[in-house]
């Protein structure tokens, strides 16, 4: 099974943020790791989910 990847638009929709926010985060070296494939940006779903878990606040 091929790994699941999200493009910038898909991740922006998932998080309800602007694609430009993701572009800015990449420039600032923030956010989840990403791949550059043929000039296109892709995010591996496992990296996205790991980043989401890291961002959890208020866990007891």
PAZALUM-72385 format. One record per residue (C-alpha): residue number from 0; x, y, z. Coordinates in steps of 0.001 Angstrom, whole numbers, plus 524288, in hexadecimal, padded with zeros to 5 digits. Example, Ala and Ser with C-alpha at 12.3 -4.5 7.8 and 13.67 -1.06 7.14 Angstrom:
BEGIN
     n      px      py      pz
     0   8300C   7EE6C   81E78
     1   83566   7FBDC   81BE4
# end
This chain:
BEGIN
     n      px      py      pz
     0   80000   80000   80000
     1   80561   80D50   7FC25
     2   80796   8170F   80717
     3   7FCDF   8212A   808A8
     4   80107   82F16   805EF
     5   7F9CA   83BF6   806C9
     6   7FCA9   84794   7FE33
     7   7FCC5   85570   8036A
     8   7EE76   857F0   80010
     9   7E9F0   84B43   8067B
    10   7F17E   84DFB   812FA
    11   7ECA6   85C0A   8136B
    12   7DEA3   85705   8126F
    13   7E116   84CCC   81CF8
    14   7E5FA   85736   82653
    15   7DCEC   8621C   82192
    16   7E83E   86B4F   81EC7
    17   7ECEF   87271   812BD
    18   7F660   86B8F   80977
    19   7FEBF   877E4   80ADB
    20   7FFFE   874E6   81961
    21   80627   867D0   815EF
    22   80F39   86EA9   80C59
    23   8134E   87843   816FC
    24   81567   86D3D   820BB
    25   81E36   86621   81712
    26   82614   87296   81509
    27   8272E   8744F   823D3
    28   82A64   865CC   825B8
    29   81DE1   86397   82D8C
    30   81332   85977   82C27
    31   81444   84B39   8283A
    32   81F30   845CB   81FAD
    33   81C62   8462B   81123
    34   82164   84072   80474
    35   82489   8479C   7F7DB
    36   820C5   83E8E   7ECA6
    37   822F6   84417   7DF13
    38   8214C   851DE   7E447
    39   814D2   84E5E   7EB8A
    40   81371   84E2B   7FA3C
    41   80DD6   8420F   800C2
    42   80BAC   83E7C   80EF8
    43   80BE5   83050   81366
    44   7FFBB   82D3F   81B50
    45   807C0   826EF   82629
    46   80FBE   83387   8278D
    47   8034C   83BAF   827DA
    48   7FD2D   83309   8324B
    49   809AF   8331C   83A6C
    50   80A22   841F7   83999
    51   7FBE8   842CF   83DCC
    52   7FEC6   83A68   849C2
    53   80A9B   842E2   84D2C
    54   801DC   84EE3   84CF3
    55   7F816   8499D   856E9
    56   7F710   8525C   862C9
    57   7F186   84FEE   8703F
    58   7F35E   84142   87053
    59   7F397   83B8E   87E08
# end
